[in-house]
Amino acid sequence: MTAIPRTEIMAVSEARACLTEITAIFRAEGAAAGIVVFGNRRVPEAAIVPFEIIEMLDPIIEDMVISARIRERDANDSGIRYTLDEIAKKYGLEEIQ
């Protein structure tokens, strides 16, 4: 098994050609294998990550996704609020007691 360079950014074609090898290294070394970063013209655009690392980071990733959604909603929030009674009246529903 040839060592995959861990500190350099691989070209997309190089990463594609090494996928089987990368998978074998991940299988053998797990999280200790680290990540493989690649991109067009060796500009970092994406990473291949051992699934063991994804499992460890899953709660953090979930929090980041939720946070991004909240920031987007906050940015688009008009600030207008309605009570449940106002909504019921608007749509001709019974008033809530």
C-alpha positions as semicolon CSV with decimal commas, in nm:
position;residue;x (nm);y (nm);z (nm)
1;M;0,000;0,000;0,000
2;T;0,147;0,333;-0,108
3;A;0,128;0,613;0,144
4;I;-0,117;0,888;0,059
5;P;0,035;1,232;0,119
6;R;-0,138;1,369;0,428
7;T;-0,014;1,726;0,423
8;E;-0,050;1,819;0,058
9;I;-0,360;1,892;-0,144
10;M;-0,422;1,632;-0,412
11;A;-0,549;1,712;-0,759
12;V;-0,901;1,585;-0,826
13;S;-0,774;1,335;-1,083
14;E;-0,513;1,207;-0,839
15;A;-0,770;1,164;-0,560
16;R;-1,004;0,982;-0,801
17;A;-0,726;0,747;-0,909
18;C;-0,635;0,673;-0,546
19;L;-0,987;0,612;-0,407
20;T;-0,939;0,238;-0,365
21;E;-0,605;0,294;-0,195
22;I;-0,746;0,570;0,026
23;T;-1,032;0,343;0,133
24;A;-0,787;0,064;0,218
25;I;-0,580;0,301;0,431
26;F;-0,892;0,426;0,610
27;R;-1,000;0,067;0,672
28;A;-0,659;-0,020;0,817
29;E;-0,595;0,296;1,018
30;G;-0,941;0,438;1,093
31;A;-0,944;0,792;1,231
32;A;-0,565;0,786;1,265
33;A;-0,539;0,795;0,886
34;G;-0,648;1,158;0,889
35;I;-0,819;1,327;0,597
36;V;-0,734;1,359;0,230
37;V;-0,785;1,709;0,090
38;F;-0,824;1,762;-0,283
39;G;-0,932;2,017;-0,537
40;N;-0,904;2,147;-0,888
41;R;-0,547;2,262;-0,952
42;R;-0,463;2,159;-0,595
43;V;-0,678;2,434;-0,447
44;P;-0,853;2,287;-0,140
45;E;-1,220;2,228;-0,225
46;A;-1,320;1,904;-0,058
47;A;-1,196;1,629;0,171
48;I;-1,227;1,255;0,200
49;V;-1,267;1,167;0,566
50;P;-1,260;0,830;0,741
51;F;-1,612;0,744;0,854
52;E;-1,483;0,697;1,208
53;I;-1,406;1,071;1,217
54;I;-1,752;1,154;1,079
55;E;-1,909;0,951;1,360
56;M;-1,707;1,145;1,618
57;L;-1,795;1,480;1,460
58;D;-2,162;1,404;1,389
59;P;-2,304;1,593;1,691
60;I;-2,088;1,896;1,609
61;I;-2,182;1,885;1,240
62;E;-2,550;1,863;1,331
63;D;-2,516;2,170;1,556
64;M;-2,340;2,360;1,277
65;V;-2,615;2,277;1,026
66;I;-2,886;2,386;1,271
67;S;-2,693;2,705;1,349
68;A;-2,662;2,791;0,979
69;R;-3,038;2,742;0,933
70;I;-3,110;2,967;1,233
71;R;-2,879;3,240;1,101
72;E;-3,051;3,222;0,760
73;R;-3,395;3,245;0,919
74;D;-3,285;3,534;1,141
75;A;-3,152;3,721;0,839
76;N;-3,485;3,682;0,658
77;D;-3,706;3,749;0,963
78;S;-3,943;4,044;0,920
79;G;-3,989;4,077;1,296
80;I;-4,368;4,068;1,260
81;R;-4,537;3,840;1,513
82;Y;-4,899;3,729;1,539
83;T;-5,091;3,580;1,828
84;L;-5,281;3,256;1,787
85;D;-5,607;3,450;1,823
86;E;-5,506;3,683;1,538
87;I;-5,435;3,390;1,310
88;A;-5,762;3,218;1,406
89;K;-5,958;3,537;1,333
90;K;-5,779;3,593;1,001
91;Y;-5,873;3,245;0,879
92;G;-6,222;3,240;1,029
93;L;-6,146;2,978;1,291
94;E;-6,295;2,959;1,636
95;E;-6,143;3,183;1,897
96;I;-5,920;2,999;2,136
97;Q;-6,027;3,017;2,497
